[in-house]
Amino acid sequence: MFEDDKQAEIKISEIPSEVLQEQNKGTKILQLTGEDDGVIYFRMPKKPQINRFLSSSMKGKTSTAVENLLQDLVIYPSYNDLKQLNADKPMRMIAISNALQESLGLTEEFAVKKL
């Protein structure tokens, strides 16, 4: 067995069962790793979640938009556990939401040129 295969085996065994169940359903999974090496697993946002997020944001309800997005998409840890883990850093929830948005291309930059 190659070293990469061993590492892959170890990594798969570390993935929570909730995440593996979602993968088996065909759900696309995003893994976010924080500066503290904590790992959070999310479902890839789909159009309904994106629309809900944008609608709440446009109404000036950014905190509600962030809360709904994370609550709808988090797989592991649970949303309540995620809130508890970040109780001492509540703005971290926004950073997590930003990472999800980046995964969808929100911060992608384009070069503009007049023709």
VENWO-V261896 format. One record per pair of residues at least 12 apart in sequence whose ideal C-beta (glycine too) atoms are under 8 Angstrom apart, sorted by sequence separation. I is the first residue (numbers start at 0). GAP is how many residues later the second one is. D is the distance in whole Angstrom. If there is no record, write none. Layout:
i->I gap->GAP d->D
i->I gap->GAP d->D
This chain:
i->28 gap->12 d->6
i->29 gap->12 d->5
i->52 gap->12 d->5
i->55 gap->12 d->6
i->69 gap->12 d->7
i->28 gap->13 d->7
i->29 gap->13 d->8
i->51 gap->13 d->8
i->28 gap->14 d->7
i->29 gap->14 d->6
i->81 gap->14 d->8
i->27 gap->15 d->7
i->28 gap->15 d->7
i->52 gap->15 d->7
i->26 gap->16 d->5
i->27 gap->16 d->4
i->51 gap->16 d->6
i->52 gap->16 d->5
i->26 gap->17 d->7
i->51 gap->17 d->8
i->21 gap->19 d->8
i->48 gap->20 d->6
i->51 gap->20 d->8
i->21 gap->21 d->7
i->18 gap->22 d->5
i->17 gap->23 d->8
i->48 gap->23 d->5
i->69 gap->23 d->6
i->44 gap->24 d->7
i->48 gap->24 d->6
i->15 gap->25 d->7
i->14 gap->26 d->8
i->66 gap->26 d->7
i->69 gap->26 d->6
i->65 gap->27 d->6
i->69 gap->27 d->6
i->72 gap->27 d->7
i->41 gap->28 d->8
i->44 gap->28 d->6
i->65 gap->28 d->6
i->68 gap->28 d->6
i->42 gap->29 d->8
i->43 gap->29 d->8
i->42 gap->30 d->5
i->69 gap->30 d->8
i->41 gap->31 d->4
i->65 gap->31 d->4
i->68 gap->31 d->7
i->41 gap->32 d->6
i->42 gap->32 d->6
i->64 gap->32 d->8
i->40 gap->33 d->7
i->41 gap->33 d->6
i->39 gap->34 d->7
i->40 gap->34 d->4
i->40 gap->35 d->5
i->39 gap->36 d->7
i->39 gap->37 d->7
i->39 gap->42 d->7
i->28 gap->46 d->7
i->37 gap->47 d->7
i->21 gap->53 d->6
i->49 gap->54 d->7
i->44 gap->55 d->6
i->18 gap->56 d->5
i->39 gap->56 d->7
i->17 gap->57 d->5
i->18 gap->57 d->5
i->17 gap->58 d->5
i->33 gap->58 d->8
i->41 gap->58 d->6
i->15 gap->59 d->8
i->43 gap->59 d->7
i->44 gap->59 d->6
i->15 gap->60 d->4
i->31 gap->64 d->6
i->31 gap->67 d->5
i->31 gap->68 d->8
i->29 gap->70 d->7
i->29 gap->73 d->6
